[in-house]
Amino acid sequence: MAAIIGTLAGRVTQPSYITLPNVIVRPFSVFTVLFGKHTQLPPRPKPPPESEIEESFLKGSGPGGQKINKTSSAVQLKHIPTGIVVKSQATRSRTQNRNIARELLAQRLDELYKGENSRTNIVAEIKKKKQQSAAKKSRRKYRALELLKAGAINEMQQSDKEWLDAAQDDGAQSVEPEESGFDDGIPGGPAVGTAASNPRPSSPVVAKQSP
């Protein structure tokens, strides 16, 4: 009896597992359907080490007031191994111009070393494809509108043609006059100025003799 109870208890306490198929179902994504996959851009190039950079500060030129013209806020960098020189005076802050100048130098070096595979070229190609796709969609949209407009005009012309044909058919049908007993306005009688087709014979006149 104890063995039976132990067996039943083991069956009750033993957890049950459900075997699931080894398939991962991706949930439906409206964003993916509408906009497609996100285009992954290459990372921004990193500037060269400071040991390869020759930095100098210059006075700015152009509009911007005395802060630009009288202070050395413009930054010029020269890459010693390649001789590439970049300059930045985008802002009035020397610190920001230093960071911008290093980004420009890194971009120039990336274009020099990678050529068509540089980040600048890839971004330009992506923008070009997007513009071409937008232009293609615009042409397709206007083409569909033109076809829809042409179809509506053809339908109106066909409807007008059918209406005119039906009106012409109704006008071409002749209506036969019905026979009546009216002839020149005299009901049931002969025409004025003509003799009757079947004249009634006149009765002979008998003269009475006097006795």
C-alpha positions as CSV (number, residue, x, y, z in Angstrom):
1,M,0.0,0.0,0.0
2,A,2.8,2.4,0.9
3,A,4.5,1.6,-2.4
4,I,1.4,2.4,-4.4
5,I,0.9,5.7,-2.5
6,G,4.6,6.6,-3.2
7,T,4.2,5.8,-6.9
8,L,1.1,8.0,-7.2
9,A,2.8,10.8,-5.3
10,G,5.7,10.7,-7.7
11,R,3.5,10.9,-10.7
12,V,1.6,13.9,-9.3
13,T,4.7,15.9,-8.3
14,Q,6.6,15.1,-11.5
15,P,6.5,18.2,-13.7
16,S,5.2,17.8,-17.2
17,Y,7.1,19.4,-20.1
18,I,5.7,20.5,-23.5
19,T,7.9,20.0,-26.5
20,L,7.9,23.0,-28.7
21,P,9.2,23.1,-32.2
22,N,12.7,24.4,-32.7
23,V,11.4,27.3,-34.8
24,I,11.5,31.0,-33.9
25,V,8.6,32.8,-35.4
26,R,9.3,36.5,-36.0
27,P,6.5,38.8,-35.0
28,F,4.8,40.8,-37.7
29,S,6.4,44.2,-38.0
30,V,4.5,47.0,-39.8
31,F,7.6,49.2,-39.9
32,T,9.5,46.5,-41.7
33,V,6.8,46.0,-44.3
34,L,6.3,49.7,-45.0
35,F,9.8,51.0,-44.8
36,G,12.0,48.0,-45.4
37,K,15.2,47.1,-43.7
38,H,17.2,49.9,-42.1
39,T,20.3,50.7,-44.1
40,Q,23.3,50.2,-42.0
41,L,25.9,52.9,-42.6
42,P,29.6,52.3,-42.0
43,P,31.0,53.9,-38.8
44,R,32.5,57.3,-38.9
45,P,36.3,57.2,-39.4
46,K,38.4,58.0,-36.5
47,P,41.0,60.8,-36.6
48,P,44.7,59.9,-36.8
49,P,46.8,59.9,-33.6
50,E,47.9,63.3,-32.4
51,S,51.5,62.4,-33.2
52,E,50.7,62.6,-36.9
53,I,48.9,66.0,-36.6
54,E,50.4,69.4,-36.8
55,E,48.0,71.9,-35.3
56,S,47.9,75.7,-35.6
57,F,45.4,78.4,-34.7
58,L,44.6,81.2,-37.0
59,K,42.4,84.3,-36.9
60,G,39.1,83.9,-38.6
61,S,38.0,85.8,-41.6
62,G,34.6,86.7,-43.1
63,P,31.4,87.7,-41.3
64,G,31.0,87.0,-37.6
65,G,32.1,90.1,-35.8
66,Q,35.2,90.9,-33.8
67,K,35.1,87.5,-32.1
68,I,36.0,85.9,-35.4
69,N,38.3,88.5,-36.9
70,K,40.3,89.4,-33.8
71,T,40.7,86.0,-32.0
72,S,42.6,82.9,-33.1
73,S,39.6,80.6,-33.1
74,A,40.1,79.0,-36.5
75,V,41.9,75.7,-36.4
76,Q,44.2,74.3,-39.1
77,L,45.4,70.7,-39.1
78,K,48.1,69.2,-41.2
79,H,48.5,65.4,-41.5
80,I,52.3,64.9,-41.5
81,P,52.5,61.6,-43.4
82,T,50.2,62.6,-46.3
83,G,50.4,66.4,-46.2
84,I,46.7,66.9,-46.2
85,V,45.6,70.2,-44.6
86,V,42.2,71.0,-43.3
87,K,40.8,74.2,-41.7
88,S,37.7,74.8,-39.6
89,Q,36.2,78.1,-38.4
90,A,32.6,76.9,-38.3
91,T,31.9,78.3,-34.8
92,R,33.3,80.9,-32.5
93,S,34.6,78.3,-30.1
94,R,38.1,77.1,-30.6
95,T,37.3,73.8,-28.8
96,Q,34.4,73.0,-31.2
97,N,36.5,74.0,-34.2
98,R,39.3,71.6,-33.1
99,N,36.8,68.7,-33.0
100,I,35.3,69.6,-36.3
101,A,38.8,69.9,-37.9
102,R,39.7,66.4,-36.7
103,E,36.5,65.0,-38.2
104,L,37.3,66.7,-41.5
105,L,40.8,65.3,-41.5
106,A,39.5,61.8,-40.7
107,Q,37.0,62.1,-43.5
108,R,39.7,63.2,-46.0
109,L,42.0,60.3,-45.0
110,D,39.1,57.8,-45.3
111,E,38.4,59.0,-48.8
112,L,42.1,58.7,-49.6
113,Y,42.7,55.2,-48.3
114,K,39.3,53.6,-49.2
115,G,38.3,55.4,-52.3
116,E,34.9,54.1,-53.5
117,N,34.4,52.2,-50.2
118,S,34.8,55.3,-48.1
119,R,31.9,56.4,-45.9
120,T,31.4,59.6,-47.9
121,N,31.0,57.7,-51.1
122,I,28.6,55.2,-49.5
123,V,26.4,57.9,-48.0
124,A,26.3,59.7,-51.4
125,E,25.3,56.5,-53.2
126,I,22.5,55.9,-50.6
127,K,21.2,59.5,-51.0
128,K,21.3,59.1,-54.8
129,K,19.3,55.8,-54.7
130,K,16.7,57.4,-52.4
131,Q,16.3,60.3,-54.7
132,Q,15.9,58.0,-57.7
133,S,13.4,55.9,-55.8
134,A,11.4,58.9,-54.8
135,A,11.4,60.2,-58.4
136,K,10.3,56.8,-59.7
137,K,7.5,56.6,-57.2
138,S,6.4,60.1,-58.2
139,R,6.4,59.2,-61.9
140,R,4.4,56.1,-61.1
141,K,1.9,58.0,-59.1
142,Y,1.3,60.6,-61.8
143,R,1.1,57.9,-64.4
144,A,-1.6,56.2,-62.4
145,L,-3.5,59.4,-62.0
146,E,-3.2,60.0,-65.8
147,L,-4.5,56.6,-66.6
148,L,-7.4,57.0,-64.1
149,K,-8.2,60.4,-65.6
150,A,-8.1,58.9,-69.1
151,G,-10.3,56.0,-68.1
152,A,-12.9,58.4,-66.6
153,I,-12.9,60.5,-69.8
154,N,-13.3,57.4,-72.0
155,E,-16.1,56.2,-69.8
156,M,-17.9,59.6,-70.1
157,Q,-17.4,59.6,-73.9
158,Q,-18.8,56.1,-74.2
159,S,-21.8,57.0,-72.0
160,D,-22.5,60.1,-74.1
161,K,-22.2,58.1,-77.3
162,E,-24.7,55.5,-76.1
163,W,-27.1,58.2,-75.1
164,L,-26.9,59.9,-78.5
165,D,-27.4,56.5,-80.3
166,A,-30.4,55.8,-78.2
167,A,-31.8,59.3,-78.9
168,Q,-31.3,58.8,-82.6
169,D,-33.0,55.4,-82.6
170,D,-36.0,56.9,-80.8
171,G,-36.3,59.7,-83.4
172,A,-36.0,57.3,-86.4
173,Q,-39.0,55.2,-85.3
174,S,-42.2,56.2,-87.4
175,V,-45.6,56.3,-85.7
176,E,-48.4,54.9,-88.0
177,P,-51.6,57.1,-87.9
178,E,-54.7,55.3,-86.6
179,E,-57.9,55.0,-88.8
180,S,-60.8,57.2,-87.7
181,G,-64.1,58.3,-88.9
182,F,-63.1,61.9,-89.3
183,D,-62.6,63.3,-92.7
184,D,-62.0,67.0,-93.1
185,G,-63.6,67.6,-89.7
186,I,-67.0,65.9,-90.6
187,P,-67.5,62.8,-88.4
188,G,-68.5,59.8,-90.4
189,G,-69.3,61.9,-93.5
190,P,-67.8,62.5,-96.9
191,A,-65.3,65.1,-97.6
192,V,-66.6,68.6,-98.4
193,G,-67.0,69.1,-102.2
194,T,-66.9,65.4,-103.0
195,A,-69.6,62.9,-103.5
196,A,-70.1,60.0,-101.2
197,S,-68.6,56.7,-102.3
198,N,-71.9,54.9,-101.9
199,P,-74.7,57.4,-102.4
200,R,-78.2,56.4,-101.2
201,P,-80.7,56.2,-104.0
202,S,-83.4,58.8,-103.9
203,S,-87.0,57.7,-103.7
204,P,-89.2,58.5,-106.7
205,V,-91.7,61.4,-106.2
206,V,-95.3,60.4,-107.0
207,A,-97.7,63.2,-107.9
208,K,-101.0,62.9,-106.4
209,Q,-103.9,63.2,-108.9
210,S,-106.9,65.1,-108.0
211,P,-110.2,63.3,-108.2
